[in-house]
Amino acid sequence: MATIEKRGPYQFRAKIRKKGFKPVSRTFTYLKDAREWAKQKESEMERGLYFDTSEAENTTLFEALERYAREITPQKKGAYAELQRIRSWQQRSIAHCSLATIRGQDMASFREQRLAEGMAVNTIRNELKIISHLYTVAQKEWGMESLSSACP
């Protein structure tokens, strides 16, 4: 059962403690939003559809790319070229977004921007392929099951 507590004049924290799940909490501005969120998460837990999103929300693309470059890239044949692409991704503003907030439309706008810059289609495909594989590895190996692939 969810507990909602007032944390000041404009904040409400919803906390859920359910057997078999890690305690989850989130802060909201409106009581109505806190109640709706708690109801939704409890329903997901009961139906077996709940995945903890905290790690994906707290990990930026930059940090994930660092881990990917350290753990996955060295095993690949074209490791040097891939490291160059990873460093290029890390210099972009999207690198400071959390993995959970990056959407397909962000990747589509990246693709369109790179096409407008005159980049070859294969170069863009290789750049997007890194992000796609990163999301796959994060889901299957790093325990971020809540992620959906950001690449179109």
C-alpha positions as CSV (number, residue, x, y, z in Angstrom):
1,M,0.0,0.0,0.0
2,A,1.2,3.5,-0.8
3,T,1.9,6.1,1.7
4,I,1.7,9.8,0.7
5,E,3.2,12.4,3.0
6,K,3.3,16.2,2.7
7,R,6.9,17.5,2.5
8,G,6.2,21.2,2.6
9,P,3.6,23.6,1.2
10,Y,4.2,22.4,-2.4
11,Q,5.5,18.9,-2.2
12,F,4.0,15.4,-1.7
13,R,6.1,12.2,-1.6
14,A,4.5,8.9,-2.5
15,K,6.2,5.8,-1.1
16,I,5.4,2.3,-2.0
17,R,6.6,-0.7,0.1
18,K,5.5,-4.0,-1.3
19,K,6.8,-7.5,-0.4
20,G,9.2,-8.8,-3.0
21,F,10.0,-5.3,-4.4
22,K,12.5,-2.7,-3.5
23,P,10.8,0.4,-1.8
24,V,10.0,3.1,-4.4
25,S,9.3,6.8,-3.8
26,R,8.8,9.9,-5.9
27,T,8.1,13.5,-5.1
28,F,5.3,15.5,-6.7
29,T,4.0,19.0,-6.7
30,Y,0.3,17.9,-6.6
31,L,-1.4,15.4,-4.3
32,K,-3.5,14.1,-7.3
33,D,-0.3,13.3,-9.3
34,A,1.2,11.4,-6.3
35,R,-2.0,9.3,-5.9
36,E,-2.2,8.5,-9.6
37,W,1.5,7.5,-9.7
38,A,1.2,5.3,-6.6
39,K,-1.9,3.6,-8.0
40,Q,-0.2,2.9,-11.3
41,K,3.0,1.5,-9.8
42,E,1.1,-0.7,-7.4
43,S,-1.0,-2.0,-10.3
44,E,2.1,-2.8,-12.3
45,M,3.6,-4.6,-9.3
46,E,0.5,-6.7,-8.8
47,R,0.4,-7.6,-12.5
48,G,4.1,-8.4,-12.7
49,L,4.8,-5.6,-15.1
50,Y,6.8,-3.4,-12.8
51,F,10.5,-2.7,-13.6
52,D,12.7,-0.4,-11.5
53,T,13.5,2.6,-13.5
54,S,15.7,4.4,-11.0
55,E,19.0,3.2,-12.5
56,A,18.1,4.2,-16.0
57,E,16.8,7.6,-14.7
58,N,20.1,8.3,-12.8
59,T,22.5,7.2,-15.6
60,T,23.3,9.7,-18.3
61,L,24.1,8.8,-21.8
62,F,27.7,10.0,-21.2
63,E,28.1,7.6,-18.2
64,A,26.6,4.7,-20.1
65,L,28.9,5.4,-23.1
66,E,31.9,5.4,-20.7
67,R,30.9,2.0,-19.3
68,Y,30.2,0.7,-22.8
69,A,33.6,1.9,-24.0
70,R,35.3,0.2,-21.0
71,E,33.4,-3.2,-21.1
72,I,32.1,-3.8,-24.6
73,T,34.1,-1.9,-27.2
74,P,37.5,-3.6,-26.4
75,Q,36.1,-7.0,-27.5
76,K,35.2,-5.7,-31.0
77,K,37.2,-5.8,-34.2
78,G,36.8,-2.1,-35.0
79,A,37.4,-0.9,-31.4
80,Y,39.5,2.2,-32.3
81,A,36.9,3.5,-34.8
82,E,34.1,2.8,-32.3
83,L,35.9,4.7,-29.5
84,Q,36.1,7.7,-31.8
85,R,32.4,7.6,-32.4
86,I,31.7,7.2,-28.7
87,R,33.9,10.3,-28.0
88,S,31.9,12.2,-30.6
89,W,28.6,11.2,-28.9
90,Q,29.9,12.3,-25.6
91,Q,30.6,15.8,-26.9
92,R,26.9,16.3,-27.9
93,S,24.4,18.0,-25.6
94,I,22.2,14.8,-25.6
95,A,25.0,13.0,-23.7
96,H,23.9,14.8,-20.5
97,C,20.3,13.4,-20.7
98,S,19.4,10.3,-18.7
99,L,18.9,7.1,-20.6
100,A,15.3,7.0,-19.6
101,T,14.5,10.4,-21.1
102,I,16.0,9.8,-24.6
103,R,13.3,9.0,-27.1
104,G,13.2,7.9,-30.7
105,Q,12.4,11.4,-31.9
106,D,15.7,12.6,-30.3
107,M,17.5,10.1,-32.5
108,A,15.5,11.0,-35.5
109,S,16.4,14.7,-35.1
110,F,20.0,13.7,-34.6
111,R,19.8,11.8,-37.9
112,E,18.3,14.7,-39.7
113,Q,20.8,17.1,-38.3
114,R,23.7,14.9,-39.4
115,L,22.2,14.5,-42.9
116,A,21.9,18.3,-43.1
117,E,25.6,18.5,-42.2
118,G,26.3,16.4,-45.3
119,M,27.4,13.3,-43.5
120,A,27.2,10.0,-45.4
121,V,24.2,7.7,-44.6
122,N,26.5,4.9,-43.6
123,T,28.4,7.1,-41.1
124,I,25.1,8.1,-39.5
125,R,24.0,4.4,-39.4
126,N,27.2,3.5,-37.6
127,E,26.8,6.3,-35.1
128,L,23.2,5.2,-34.3
129,K,24.2,1.5,-34.2
130,I,26.4,2.2,-31.2
131,I,23.4,3.8,-29.2
132,S,21.1,0.9,-30.3
133,H,23.6,-1.7,-29.0
134,L,24.2,0.3,-25.9
135,Y,20.5,0.2,-25.0
136,T,20.4,-3.6,-25.7
137,V,23.4,-4.2,-23.4
138,A,21.9,-1.9,-20.7
139,Q,18.6,-3.9,-20.9
140,K,20.1,-7.4,-21.0
141,E,23.3,-7.1,-19.0
142,W,23.2,-4.0,-16.8
143,G,19.8,-4.6,-15.3
144,M,17.9,-1.7,-16.8
145,E,15.0,-3.7,-18.1
146,S,12.7,-0.6,-18.1
147,L,14.6,0.9,-21.1
148,S,13.1,0.8,-24.6
149,S,15.3,1.3,-27.6
150,A,15.8,4.9,-28.4
151,C,16.8,4.3,-32.0
152,P,14.2,4.5,-34.7
